[in-house]
Amino acid sequence: MTYARMRLLGALHCNGPQIMSSISDELGVTRRNVTALVDALEEEGLVRRKPHPTDRRATVIEMTVRGERTMDRAYDEHRAAVAELFEELGGGDQRELTRMLGALREAIRRDGICG
C-alpha cells in the first residue's frame, strides 16, 4: 500500500467518515488526488462512497470493515516496531522520552496545530 493511501485510511480511521474536501484539506493534497486515492481504495474494498445526508453536492467517504481491519493490522505492526525501538532505551530514558513527547503533544494541542 502506498504512503498516500495509508494516510487517507489513517485520516478516516482516526476521524471517522468525511467528505472528500475535508480529506483533501487534512492531507494537504488536491481534490483530484483524493478522488484518485478514493477510487483505488474503493476498488480494493477498503472504503466506500455514500451520499451526504444533507448536501447533495458532497460525497461522504467511509471505511469498510475490511479497511478497518487493514488499518488495525497496520497500527499493530507499527506499534510493535516502535516498541522494539524503545527496548534499546533504558527505563529512565524511556520515561524521559515519554514525558517529553507528552509535553510536545500538549503544546501542539494548545497552539491548535492538531486535534
Residue frames as a rotation matrix with the C-alpha (Angstrom) as fourth column:
MET 1
0.582 0.813 0.000 0.00
0.813 -0.582 0.000 0.00
0.000 0.000 -1.000 0.00
THR 2
-0.120 -0.627 0.770 1.29
0.553 -0.686 -0.472 3.44
0.824 0.369 0.429 -0.88
TYR 3
-0.812 -0.267 -0.520 2.01
0.582 -0.444 -0.681 6.06
-0.049 -0.856 0.515 1.74
ALA 4
-0.852 0.514 0.094 -0.71
-0.470 -0.833 0.293 8.34
0.229 0.205 0.951 0.32
ARG 5
-0.051 0.860 -0.508 -3.35
-0.168 0.495 0.853 5.61
0.984 0.129 0.119 0.57
MET 6
-0.256 -0.125 -0.959 -2.23
0.822 0.494 -0.284 4.81
0.509 -0.860 -0.024 4.10
ARG 7
-0.986 -0.117 -0.121 -2.54
0.162 -0.855 -0.492 8.48
-0.046 -0.505 0.862 5.08
LEU 8
-0.497 0.868 0.023 -6.07
-0.624 -0.375 0.685 8.67
0.603 0.326 0.728 3.70
LEU 9
0.130 0.525 -0.841 -7.08
0.261 0.800 0.540 5.49
0.957 -0.289 -0.033 5.52
GLY 10
-0.596 -0.434 -0.675 -5.44
0.757 -0.023 -0.654 6.81
0.268 -0.900 0.342 8.68
ALA 11
-0.926 0.305 0.222 -7.48
-0.328 -0.942 -0.074 10.02
0.187 -0.141 0.972 8.47
LEU 12
-0.024 0.968 -0.251 -10.69
-0.550 0.197 0.812 8.02
0.835 0.157 0.527 8.19
HIS 13
-0.027 -0.058 -0.998 -9.60
0.544 0.836 -0.063 5.57
0.838 -0.545 0.009 10.88
CYS 14
-0.785 -0.389 -0.482 -8.86
0.612 -0.363 -0.702 8.37
0.098 -0.846 0.523 13.37
ASN 15
-0.905 0.353 -0.237 -11.62
-0.284 -0.917 -0.282 10.84
-0.316 -0.188 0.930 12.47
GLY 16
-0.190 0.880 0.434 -14.41
0.319 0.474 -0.821 8.72
-0.928 -0.017 -0.371 11.02
PRO 17
0.087 0.309 0.947 -16.28
0.986 0.107 -0.126 9.30
-0.140 0.945 -0.295 7.75
GLN 18
-0.255 -0.246 -0.935 -15.51
0.168 -0.964 0.208 12.58
-0.952 -0.104 0.287 6.00
ILE 19
0.895 0.447 -0.007 -16.41
0.106 -0.227 -0.968 14.47
-0.434 0.865 -0.251 2.87
MET 20
0.504 -0.730 0.462 -13.76
0.858 0.361 -0.366 14.48
0.101 0.580 0.808 0.17
SER 21
0.454 -0.347 0.821 -12.97
0.060 -0.907 -0.416 18.18
0.889 0.239 -0.391 0.51
SER 22
0.824 -0.151 0.546 -12.23
-0.566 -0.211 0.797 17.71
-0.005 -0.966 -0.259 4.23
ILE 23
0.732 -0.587 0.347 -9.89
0.477 0.805 0.354 14.82
-0.487 -0.093 0.868 3.43
SER 24
0.462 -0.539 0.704 -8.17
0.677 -0.298 -0.672 16.99
0.573 0.788 0.228 0.84
ASP 25
0.585 -0.197 0.787 -7.66
-0.420 -0.903 0.086 19.78
0.694 -0.381 -0.611 3.38
GLU 26
0.871 -0.218 0.440 -6.46
-0.358 0.331 0.873 17.41
-0.336 -0.918 0.210 6.11
LEU 27
0.575 -0.659 0.485 -3.94
0.654 0.726 0.210 15.66
-0.491 0.197 0.849 3.87
GLY 28
0.172 -0.498 -0.850 -2.86
-0.257 -0.856 0.449 18.83
-0.951 0.141 -0.275 2.08
VAL 29
-0.796 -0.357 0.488 -3.45
0.338 0.406 0.849 17.37
-0.502 0.841 -0.203 -1.38
THR 30
-0.789 0.507 -0.347 -5.68
-0.612 -0.601 0.515 18.36
0.052 0.619 0.784 -4.28
ARG 31
0.061 0.911 0.409 -9.25
-0.704 0.329 -0.629 17.17
-0.707 -0.250 0.662 -4.51
ARG 32
0.538 0.064 -0.841 -8.32
-0.779 0.419 -0.466 15.45
0.322 0.906 0.275 -7.75
ASN 33
-0.538 -0.809 -0.237 -5.64
-0.574 0.557 -0.601 13.50
0.618 -0.187 -0.764 -5.89
VAL 34
-0.618 0.394 0.680 -8.16
-0.589 0.341 -0.733 12.48
-0.521 -0.853 0.021 -3.21
THR 35
0.471 0.831 -0.294 -10.55
-0.815 0.284 -0.505 11.29
-0.336 0.478 0.812 -5.91
ALA 36
0.197 -0.485 -0.852 -7.83
-0.649 0.587 -0.484 9.07
0.735 0.648 -0.199 -7.40
LEU 37
-0.819 -0.519 0.242 -6.91
-0.502 0.447 -0.740 7.71
0.276 -0.728 -0.628 -3.97
VAL 38
-0.263 0.816 0.514 -10.53
-0.678 0.222 -0.701 7.00
-0.687 -0.533 0.495 -3.09
ASP 39
0.507 0.414 -0.756 -11.07
-0.849 0.390 -0.357 5.32
0.147 0.823 0.549 -6.46
ALA 40
-0.253 -0.717 -0.649 -8.16
-0.499 0.672 -0.547 2.96
0.829 0.185 -0.528 -5.80
LEU 41
-0.906 -0.091 0.414 -9.15
-0.421 0.316 -0.850 2.26
-0.054 -0.944 -0.324 -2.20
GLU 42
0.059 0.993 0.099 -12.74
-0.846 0.102 -0.522 1.67
-0.529 -0.053 0.847 -3.24
GLU 43
0.341 -0.014 -0.940 -11.59
-0.752 0.595 -0.282 -0.87
0.564 0.803 0.192 -5.85
GLU 44
-0.640 -0.674 -0.368 -9.70
-0.260 0.641 -0.722 -2.69
0.723 -0.367 -0.586 -3.08
GLY 45
0.214 0.843 -0.494 -12.83
0.364 0.400 0.841 -2.73
0.906 -0.360 -0.221 -0.91
LEU 46
-0.541 -0.543 -0.642 -11.25
0.793 -0.075 -0.605 -0.57
0.280 -0.836 0.471 1.81
VAL 47
-0.801 0.367 -0.473 -13.56
-0.058 -0.834 -0.549 2.48
-0.595 -0.413 0.689 1.56
ARG 48
-0.321 0.741 0.590 -16.98
0.947 0.244 0.208 3.29
0.010 0.625 -0.780 0.13
ARG 49
-0.964 0.116 0.241 -18.72
-0.069 -0.978 0.197 6.43
0.259 0.173 0.950 -1.05
LYS 50
-0.308 0.917 -0.252 -22.07
0.935 0.243 -0.257 7.45
-0.175 -0.315 -0.933 0.38
PRO 51
-0.021 0.359 0.933 -24.29
0.463 -0.823 0.328 10.40
0.886 0.439 -0.149 -0.43
HIS 52
-0.962 -0.259 0.086 -24.09
0.076 -0.555 -0.829 13.19
0.262 -0.791 0.553 2.12
PRO 53
-0.477 0.840 -0.259 -27.30
0.866 0.397 -0.305 13.22
-0.154 -0.369 -0.917 4.20
THR 54
0.344 0.655 -0.672 -27.97
0.549 -0.721 -0.422 16.96
-0.762 -0.224 -0.608 3.76
ASP 55
0.088 -0.408 -0.909 -25.72
-0.578 -0.764 0.287 18.22
-0.811 0.500 -0.303 0.94
ARG 56
0.848 0.362 0.386 -26.46
0.066 0.651 -0.756 16.72
-0.525 0.667 0.529 -2.48
ARG 57
0.770 -0.597 -0.227 -23.16
-0.504 -0.349 -0.790 18.07
0.392 0.722 -0.569 -3.83
ALA 58
-0.096 -0.857 0.506 -20.99
-0.995 0.071 -0.068 16.28
0.022 -0.510 -0.860 -1.27
THR 59
0.518 0.128 -0.846 -19.93
-0.212 0.977 0.018 12.65
0.829 0.170 0.533 -1.03
VAL 60
0.533 -0.303 0.790 -19.02
-0.823 0.029 0.567 11.03
-0.195 -0.952 -0.235 2.27
ILE 61
0.067 -0.603 -0.795 -16.12
-0.428 0.702 -0.569 8.58
0.901 0.379 -0.211 2.33
GLU 62
0.496 0.089 0.864 -16.15
-0.855 0.221 0.468 5.89
-0.150 -0.971 0.186 5.00
MET 63
-0.639 -0.767 -0.058 -14.06
-0.769 0.638 0.032 2.84
0.013 0.065 -0.998 5.75
THR 64
0.374 0.656 -0.656 -15.39
-0.533 0.731 0.427 -0.62
0.759 0.190 0.622 5.16
VAL 65
0.912 -0.058 0.407 -14.93
-0.315 0.535 0.784 -3.42
-0.263 -0.843 0.469 7.67
ARG 66
0.680 -0.701 0.215 -12.05
0.723 0.593 -0.354 -4.64
0.121 0.397 0.910 5.50
GLY 67
0.250 -0.566 0.786 -10.50
0.109 -0.790 -0.603 -1.16
0.962 0.237 -0.136 5.62
GLU 68
0.633 0.034 0.773 -10.82
-0.717 -0.351 0.602 -1.03
0.292 -0.936 -0.198 9.41
ARG 69
0.919 -0.314 0.240 -9.15
0.170 0.862 0.477 -4.44
-0.356 -0.397 0.846 9.74
THR 70
0.489 -0.762 0.425 -6.38
0.675 0.021 -0.738 -3.34
0.553 0.647 0.525 7.38
MET 71
0.224 -0.389 0.894 -5.68
-0.336 -0.892 -0.303 -0.23
0.915 -0.233 -0.331 9.47
ASP 72
0.843 0.078 0.532 -5.88
-0.536 0.221 0.815 -2.11
-0.054 -0.972 0.228 12.77
ARG 73
0.808 -0.566 0.165 -3.28
0.573 0.820 0.008 -4.55
-0.140 0.088 0.986 11.43
ALA 74
0.290 -0.712 0.640 -1.06
0.459 -0.484 -0.745 -1.72
0.840 0.509 0.186 10.15
TYR 75
0.430 -0.094 0.898 -1.22
-0.642 -0.731 0.231 0.09
0.635 -0.676 -0.374 13.50
ASP 76
0.951 -0.093 0.294 -0.44
-0.157 0.675 0.721 -3.12
-0.265 -0.732 0.627 15.38
GLU 77
0.572 -0.781 0.252 2.63
0.789 0.440 -0.430 -3.65
0.225 0.444 0.867 13.19
HIS 78
0.218 -0.458 0.862 3.68
0.036 -0.879 -0.476 -0.03
0.975 0.135 -0.175 13.71
ARG 79
0.713 0.097 0.694 3.27
-0.656 -0.257 0.710 -0.26
0.248 -0.961 -0.120 17.49
ALA 80
0.909 -0.398 0.122 5.35
0.325 0.862 0.390 -3.46
-0.260 -0.315 0.913 17.56
ALA 81
0.328 -0.819 0.470 8.13
0.720 -0.106 -0.686 -1.78
0.612 0.564 0.555 15.55
VAL 82
0.267 -0.188 0.945 8.14
-0.385 -0.920 -0.074 1.26
0.883 -0.344 -0.318 17.85
ALA 83
0.910 0.094 0.404 8.14
-0.412 0.311 0.857 -0.95
-0.045 -0.946 0.322 20.95
GLU 84
0.712 -0.699 0.068 11.17
0.700 0.699 -0.143 -2.76
0.053 0.149 0.987 19.56
LEU 85
0.108 -0.664 0.740 12.97
0.308 -0.686 -0.660 0.57
0.945 0.299 0.130 19.15
PHE 86
0.513 0.169 0.842 12.08
-0.631 -0.590 0.504 1.58
0.582 -0.790 -0.196 22.71
GLU 87
0.976 -0.147 -0.159 13.61
0.211 0.803 0.557 -1.62
0.046 -0.578 0.815 24.05
GLU 88
0.208 -0.957 0.204 17.00
0.675 -0.010 -0.738 -0.17
0.708 0.291 0.643 23.13
LEU 89
-0.121 -0.182 0.976 16.49
-0.405 -0.888 -0.216 2.58
0.906 -0.421 0.033 25.72
GLY 90
-0.856 -0.173 -0.486 16.85
0.372 0.445 -0.814 2.04
0.358 -0.878 -0.317 29.45
GLY 91
-0.054 0.919 -0.390 13.85
0.986 0.112 0.127 2.53
0.160 -0.377 -0.912 31.73
GLY 92
-0.069 -0.033 -0.997 14.84
0.534 -0.845 -0.009 6.05
-0.843 -0.533 0.076 32.76
ASP 93
-0.909 -0.301 -0.288 15.38
-0.087 -0.540 0.837 7.13
-0.407 0.786 0.465 29.16
GLN 94
-0.639 0.748 0.179 12.02
0.623 0.366 0.692 5.64
0.452 0.554 -0.700 28.15
ARG 95
0.155 0.713 -0.684 10.23
0.953 -0.290 -0.086 7.59
-0.260 -0.638 -0.725 30.89
GLU 96
-0.332 -0.354 -0.874 12.04
0.205 -0.932 0.300 10.82
-0.921 -0.080 0.382 29.97
LEU 97
-0.998 -0.012 0.057 11.24
0.058 -0.128 0.990 10.43
-0.004 0.992 0.129 26.26
THR 98
-0.313 0.949 -0.045 7.60
0.871 0.306 0.384 9.67
0.378 0.081 -0.922 27.09
ARG 99
0.104 0.302 -0.948 7.43
0.741 -0.659 -0.128 12.78
-0.663 -0.689 -0.292 29.31
MET 100
-0.653 -0.456 -0.604 8.98
-0.022 -0.786 0.617 14.96
-0.757 0.416 0.504 26.61
LEU 101
-0.908 0.362 0.212 6.69
0.296 0.195 0.935 13.64
0.297 0.912 -0.285 23.87
GLY 102
-0.033 0.922 -0.385 3.67
0.998 0.049 0.031 14.24
0.048 -0.383 -0.922 26.12
ALA 103
-0.071 -0.072 -0.995 4.78
0.403 -0.915 0.038 17.83
-0.912 -0.398 0.094 26.71
LEU 104
-0.931 -0.301 -0.209 5.26
-0.081 -0.388 0.918 18.33
-0.357 0.871 0.337 22.97
ARG 105
-0.606 0.776 0.174 1.81
0.688 0.402 0.605 16.86
0.399 0.486 -0.777 22.21
GLU 106
0.160 0.688 -0.707 0.18
0.913 -0.376 -0.160 19.19
-0.376 -0.620 -0.689 24.75
ALA 107
-0.416 -0.379 -0.826 1.98
0.077 -0.920 0.384 22.22
-0.906 0.096 0.412 23.28
ILE 108
-0.991 0.081 0.110 0.78
0.113 0.033 0.993 21.27
0.076 0.996 -0.042 19.80
ARG 109
-0.235 0.967 -0.102 -2.81
0.921 0.255 0.295 20.85
0.312 -0.024 -0.950 21.01
ARG 110
0.055 0.216 -0.975 -2.67
0.699 -0.705 -0.116 24.09
-0.713 -0.675 -0.190 23.00
ASP 111
-0.617 -0.396 -0.680 -1.44
-0.152 -0.788 0.597 26.00
-0.772 0.471 0.426 19.94
GLY 112
0.364 0.923 -0.121 -4.23
-0.373 0.025 -0.927 24.48
-0.853 0.383 0.354 17.83
ILE 113
-0.472 -0.614 -0.633 -1.91
-0.836 0.083 0.543 22.75
-0.281 0.785 -0.552 15.39
CYS 114
-0.639 0.340 -0.690 -3.85
-0.198 0.794 0.575 19.49
0.743 0.504 -0.440 15.58
GLY 115
0.337 0.930 0.146 -6.83
-0.507 0.048 0.861 17.93
0.794 -0.364 0.488 17.32
